Amino acid sequence: MSAETGLAGVLVILLIFAFAIPAGFGAWLASTKGRSAIAWFFLCGIFSWIAVLALGLSPVAERPVDWAPVRPTKVCPECGEDIQPEATICRFCRHEFSPDDVMASRREARELDDWKLLGEWSVSD
């Protein structure tokens, strides 16, 4: 009976070393590299240290950059809602802007766009 208990203990230790440790370490390593920890947990659990090695040699995953343009807005003095700088009438409360206000907000929006372009060109890789 003690021989069977000893063999079972060795098998448990072998299973932990062969599957559980690589799976946990692979999940942690994947999360630090910006990859799916759950997927790499199972991959490293199945393929063991080979998958951990492949993950360790892989580059850090790049996050997608949000390139959605941010449109400048102006605030309606009557209702406080954000509206487009080209608006002559607020779509929420129907407040009418003077032509001078519209021209000023368009000028500010153009200046903001110019500064954005300048910032994009000044960044060097």
LINNORTA-V657494 format. One record per residue. N is the residue number from 1. OMEGA is omega in whole degrees, -180 to 180 (999 if undefined). Layout:
# LINNORTA-V657494
n=N omega=OMEGA
n=N omega=OMEGA
This chain:
# LINNORTA-V657494
n=1 omega=-180
n=2 omega=177
n=3 omega=178
n=4 omega=178
n=5 omega=178
n=6 omega=179
n=7 omega=178
n=8 omega=178
n=9 omega=178
n=10 omega=179
n=11 omega=178
n=12 omega=178
n=13 omega=178
n=14 omega=178
n=15 omega=178
n=16 omega=-179
n=17 omega=-175
n=18 omega=-173
n=19 omega=-172
n=20 omega=-179
n=21 omega=178
n=22 omega=-180
n=23 omega=179
n=24 omega=179
n=25 omega=178
n=26 omega=178
n=27 omega=179
n=28 omega=-179
n=29 omega=179
n=30 omega=-180
n=31 omega=178
n=32 omega=180
n=33 omega=177
n=34 omega=179
n=35 omega=-177
n=36 omega=-179
n=37 omega=-178
n=38 omega=-180
n=39 omega=-179
n=40 omega=174
n=41 omega=-179
n=42 omega=178
n=43 omega=-180
n=44 omega=175
n=45 omega=-179
n=46 omega=-174
n=47 omega=172
n=48 omega=-172
n=49 omega=177
n=50 omega=178
n=51 omega=177
n=52 omega=179
n=53 omega=179
n=54 omega=178
n=55 omega=179
n=56 omega=-180
n=57 omega=-179
n=58 omega=179
n=59 omega=177
n=60 omega=-180
n=61 omega=178
n=62 omega=177
n=63 omega=176
n=64 omega=-179
n=65 omega=178
n=66 omega=-178
n=67 omega=-180
n=68 omega=-179
n=69 omega=177
n=70 omega=-179
n=71 omega=176
n=72 omega=179
n=73 omega=172
n=74 omega=-177
n=75 omega=177
n=76 omega=-179
n=77 omega=-179
n=78 omega=-174
n=79 omega=178
n=80 omega=180
n=81 omega=175
n=82 omega=178
n=83 omega=-179
n=84 omega=-178
n=85 omega=-179
n=86 omega=-175
n=87 omega=175
n=88 omega=177
n=89 omega=178
n=90 omega=-178
n=91 omega=-179
n=92 omega=-175
n=93 omega=178
n=94 omega=176
n=95 omega=-180
n=96 omega=178
n=97 omega=178
n=98 omega=178
n=99 omega=178
n=100 omega=178
n=101 omega=-179
n=102 omega=180
n=103 omega=-180
n=104 omega=-180
n=105 omega=175
n=106 omega=179
n=107 omega=179
n=108 omega=179
n=109 omega=178
n=110 omega=179
n=111 omega=178
n=112 omega=177
n=113 omega=178
n=114 omega=179
n=115 omega=177
n=116 omega=179
n=117 omega=180
n=118 omega=179
n=119 omega=179
n=120 omega=-178
n=121 omega=-178
n=122 omega=179
n=123 omega=180
n=124 omega=179
n=125 omega=999
